[in-house]
Every structure is written in structure tokens, then in C-alpha cells.
Amino acid sequence: METNVNVAANTDNSAIETDAVIIGAGPVGLFQVFELGLLEIKAHIIDSLHNVGGQCVELYPDKPIYDIPAVPSCTGQELTDNLLKQIEPFGPTFHLGQEVTLVQKREDGRFDVETSIGTKFITKTIFIAAGVGSFQPRTLKVEGIEEVDGKQVFYRVKDPSKFEGKNIVICGGGDSALDWALNFVGKAESVILLHRREDFRAAPASVKKMKELCEQYEMQFVVGQVTGTEIQDGVLKEIKVTGPDGVTRRLPLDMLLVFFGLSPKLGPIAEWGLDIERKQLKVVNTEKFETNIPGIFAVGDINTYPGKKKLILSGFHEAALAAFGAAPYIFPDKKIHLQYTTTSPKLHKVLGVESPTFD
């Protein structure tokens, strides 16, 4: 990662007093830091993952993203690196590898927040930018597969070079399965895409490219499901695949990649007294993106409201309005005015840039 992050060390048990706690260090959580920073609000960020970037970095760090305004194309990692660079002037503190386990309203109107490793906060506002919550890949349910999990069976690609020159079977019919299948053609010894049906949930262009490569014998596509394994001395030698015709065939392989999607879990968030609808947090209105508990805001994929679209772009918009919605809790006697980063000397000072002079 190109940009350093200020990761806090849990040196004592005293509570950290702050204006804002952001739960979730994905793109929307990072941009929330920026919008709060423009209003001179200092933030601490908590994430259950050990790295910043959320799903963008964890699931598709090298996958291109095309719908970020003014950025024709960037990967999940590049987007994260740029956001980290953008929020550098505000010096946010990150608390990684820990999950928020307690959120409780105090008599003075602030909140007590505590994490799974005992880090404590007293904060005036909370911003939940936890994406789909605590997420885990949906696993392959086949007897004995756990024995080779992390050795030959993987649910995400962290080091693509590990699969080069190998005989790979990729399970799934979504974008991740198709993207990695196309990526490994020409790098792996062989690539077989395995999906339970002919229809895909992936981008049509990816499906078309996959079929073209199959016609050119560069890869194979097999319809069926994994129903068994052949493991000898702790090594996965073959998988048993049952097709729609009911016939079970054997596929030799070195590596098995499984992309069955994510199983979202709200975890402790479900116990904080927030209004929840289909595992998402309902916001009271779209003026501030505040939840039913005053002082707690929900931004990004974790929230729901009429017309909600799960786009990073939407999350950025929500973060901006949530910051203005939170300001009265932090500066009750201060009138907050909208200022523009192009012309405001005050914002230039906050950002640490020189104000331009105009002839």
C-alpha cells in the first residue's frame, strides 16, 4: 500500500474521547473521514479486517472499477490508496482487526463504544459504514473439504502468482468467478469454470469472452456441482462433479477456487436498537442519513431507504450529507456553512494547500 495509515496501539484501558467513530474502513468509511475533516471533525475508524479498503481490497483488489466520477478506471486497491492520500491531512486513527461489540448511549448524550479487543471510546457521533456487515464467503459444503482449505481450496485470491502453472477449477457463475477464470487463462496450466447451470450472473461481456476462449480450447466450461472429493495423504487430487444428467465425473486439479458470493452478517450491530430491514439499517430521512437513534448515522451498502442504489458513488453522497447532519451534535453553538474546496481559504488551510490567487 502506497499510503501509510495511523494504526493505534492499544496501550491502556482508558477510553478514547472523540467527536466521531466510523465503523468500517471501506471506500465510503474513508470518504466519511474526508467529509468530516472538512468540517474540522476528527474521526477514529474501526474495522474487523486487518487492512483498510473493505471489500474492494479484500475481494477484488485488482479488478477494474469504472463508475467513480472523473476516474475512467481504477482497481479496488488504487481507489483505496487514493482515498487514503486524500484523507491524510485529517490524520485519522485506525483501529484494525477488531469488531465493535458494544454501543451504548450515555446520560450526557454521547456514546460508549467498545471493541472485541477491549478498545473503548466515548464519542459524540457514530457513522456505520460497514458495507454488508461482517461478511464471510459462502463455503463449499462437501465432506472432507476443510482438510485442504487454505492449501488447495480458496475463497478469495490474495496472491495470483500462487495459481500460475497450476491446473485450476473455478466454481461460480458471478463476476468474481468469470473475472478470475479469464485472468488465469494463459497463466495457469489449465482453467476449468464449473457452474451449476448455463446462465450466469456475470457481465455479459465476460460471459461472451469465456465462451470464445472455450471455443478456442484455451479453457473449459463444465455444467455441474461438486459432490465429492478425492484426498490422498492430505492432498486434494480430484473433485467429483455431478452434471444435470445425473452422471458424476472426476476432475483432476491442483487448486480449487470457489466464488459462491458472500454471506452478510450484521453481527453485534443487530443488538444496538437500530431499525433493521432485511439485514440493512433503515435511515430516518435522506437529508442526514441518520438512523432511528439520534447521533448514529448509516452510510453506504449497510443502509436502506426508498430508491437506494448500492453504488460507491451513492455512499460518497451519503457521507457528505451525514457529516453535515452530525455537525450540530459536535458544534451545537456553531452555524455550519457550506464552503467549496476550490475557493475557501479556510478549507485550504484545513487541507494544507496553498490558496490560489486569481488575476
Salt bridges, closest charged atoms under 4 A:
GLU17 OE1 - ARG110 NH1 2.98
ASP19 OD1 - LYS124 NZ 3.59
GLU40 OE1 - LYS334 NZ 3.81
GLU40 OE1 - LYS346 NZ 3.30
GLU58 OE2 - ARG156 NH1 2.39
GLU58 OE2 - LYS158 NZ 3.92
ASP108 OD1 - ARG106 NE 3.34
ASP108 OD2 - ARG110 NH2 2.96
ASP112 OD1 - ARG106 NH1 2.97
ASP179 OD2 - LYS63 NZ 3.28
GLU230 OE1 - ARG250 NH1 3.69
GLU238 OE1 - ARG250 NH1 2.88
ASP245 OD2 - ARG249 NH2 2.92
GLU277 OE1 - LYS282 NZ 3.98
GLU290 OE1 - LYS288 NZ 3.50
GLU318 OE2 - LYS308 NZ 2.91
